[in-house]
Amino acid sequence: MFEFLFDQYKYASTTQIVLEFLAFVFGIASVFYAKKENILVYPTGLVTTVITVYLLYKAKYFADMTINIYYSVMSVYGWYKWTSKSNGPNLEITRTTNREKVIGVLLFIATALITYLVYNFFDYKLEIPNYIDIFTSGLFFTAMWYMALKKIENWTLWIIGDCIVVPLFAYRGLWMLSLQYLIFIILAIMAYLEWKRTLQQKII
């Protein structure tokens, strides 16, 4: 099994391996900081998305690259929301309102549509993995928006999306990313439970 895993990197450059490892470490750190409601979730997340953009560009996954640029923009938005004085001293964990649920569904549809158009722009021949990517892009972008607002539902979307992309990245031969998202599932479940406890304490 290990031979199969590392065979994917047989012809990879040292730069690619180092960058994938850095994206791996900063990605884990980002989810850990999100779990703790620490503002460092955003700078560490940005490092991950910027590196991922470069790696996807080199791998010629241009559609995925464009979507990660999209994620980077949302990370900047989240950073602003968590530090904005308009939210009071601290932006608190809450559940989504009916209005935010509707906006979330619209964001999911809009992101999925944009992802589909990006694939078409780069003349991708859409196959099953691409349609899965379109679906998960919608989930992840909506999750990022909910996280920016500190809505507990963001973790539900992350967990669903992570469970889907683990085998997807493995299928593409991106084993380090696949392992990273497997760890994300565990951290996201832990984060959901921690945020839920915090939310229940506020209600009491």
PyMOL commands that set and color helices and strands:
alter all, ss='L'
color gray80, all
select helices_A, chain A and resi 2-7+14-35+41-58+62-83+85-87+98-121+128-148+153-171+175-203
alter helices_A, ss='H'
color red, helices_A
deselect
rebuild
show_as cartoon
